Amino acid sequence: MKKKDDKTNKIVSTLNYFTAVCFYIVSIINFVNKDNSIGVVYLCLGSTFLCLGSVYLNKDKDKNKK
């Protein structure tokens, strides 16, 4: 069961990183189009998903140490 959890955490963290990159791209597009308020929202969402991705990777590393 441990192998399945490790693989699941890696997949989830990768998807979170991909989502963060997508939000960052959309925020850059909004900043270029002078829509700053929505750009800030997407920038914050991208940062949130970036943090979530690192949390899932840390869970994976903590399980490997035990």
C-alpha positions in Angstrom: 0.0 0.0 0.0 2.9 2.3 0.6 4.0 2.3 -3.0 0.5 3.3 -4.2 0.5 6.3 -1.7 3.9 7.4 -2.9 2.9 7.3 -6.5 -0.4 9.1 -5.8 1.4 11.9 -3.9 3.8 12.3 -6.9 0.9 12.5 -9.3 -1.0 15.0 -7.2 2.1 17.2 -6.7 2.8 17.2 -10.4 -0.8 18.2 -11.2 -0.6 20.9 -8.6 2.5 22.3 -10.2 1.0 22.1 -13.6 -2.1 24.0 -12.4 0.1 26.6 -10.8 1.9 27.2 -14.1 -1.5 27.6 -15.9 -2.7 30.1 -13.3 0.6 32.1 -13.7 0.3 32.2 -17.5 -3.3 33.5 -17.2 -2.3 36.1 -14.7 0.5 37.3 -17.0 -2.0 37.6 -19.8 -4.4 39.6 -17.6 -1.6 41.9 -16.5 -0.6 42.5 -20.2 -4.3 43.3 -21.0 -4.4 45.8 -18.1 -6.9 43.8 -16.0 -4.9 44.0 -12.8 -7.5 42.9 -10.3 -8.2 39.6 -12.0 -4.5 39.2 -12.6 -3.8 39.4 -8.9 -6.4 36.8 -8.1 -4.9 34.3 -10.6 -1.4 35.1 -9.2 -2.6 34.2 -5.7 -4.3 31.1 -6.9 -1.1 30.0 -8.7 0.9 30.6 -5.6 -1.6 28.5 -3.6 -1.3 25.6 -5.9 2.5 25.9 -5.9 2.4 25.6 -2.1 0.1 22.6 -2.3 2.4 20.8 -4.7 5.3 21.3 -2.3 3.2 20.0 0.6 2.5 16.8 -1.2 6.2 16.3 -2.1 7.1 16.8 1.5 4.6 14.2 2.6 6.3 11.8 0.2 9.7 12.5 1.6 8.5 12.2 5.2 7.1 8.7 4.4 10.3 7.6 2.9 12.3 8.6 6.0 10.3 6.4 8.3 
